[in-house]
Amino acid sequence: MQKILFATGNAHKLKEIRQVLAHLPYEIISLKDLGIDYDIPETGATLEENATIKSKFLAERYPNYHIISEDTGLEIDALDGAPGVITARYGGPKKDAQRNMNKVLSKLSDTVNRSGQFRTIISHVYQGKETQHEGIVKGRIATEQSGKRGFGYDPIFIPEGYNDSFADLGDEVKMTMSHRSRAVIKLLTSLTKKII
Ligand code: IMP
């Protein structure tokens, strides 16, 4: 069976991608499975660039694998698309979800327009060729945190059509329409075409 190396250390994301691609004839392995425990530098100016940097970094080292990497940003309209490419470190140099959310809530404290979106770019590299897949979920930023499930900004993001945050809704609902699920489904379609 061909191997897909997924460039993540996040167990939550690994589980999500394994579920969506479960019926395809690929074994999905993670950085941890290969004993890689460092962060691949994300020096790009856009989500697209960062996804490419991560997958090309691994493709050079593991040329026989399919490589998949992803980069996600929260893009808030009233903040001109911020935090965008710096979503993971918006609140400071360390990746700290609570600080990140605090900063967003404080920036929007007097703002009526709270609309925004999560956007994921998945990069797939195989035999030197890259394809990218985008997934978006629109929604709004809550006025306060709510919910204990999920991760990252989930407690302050309310997807369109709902009144509860991703952290209130939980994985089952989130998986049906999240930015990452939408990007992974496009990847699934592209991989399926390659198999048929
Ligand atoms: P990365 O692409 O995993 O580096 O994620 C960038 C930032 O977006 C991190 O702060 C994550 O916590 C956050 N993030 C990514 N996906 C989600 C999500 O599904 N819900 C909430 N926050 C997310």
Boltz pocket constraint, residues with backbone or C-beta under 6 A from the ligand:
constraints:
  - pocket:
      binder: B
      contacts: [[A, 70], [A, 71], [A, 72], [A, 73], [A, 74], [A, 87], [A, 88], [A, 89], [A, 97], [A, 100], [A, 150], [A, 151], [A, 152], [A, 153], [A, 154], [A, 166], [A, 178], [A, 180]]
      max_distance: 6.0
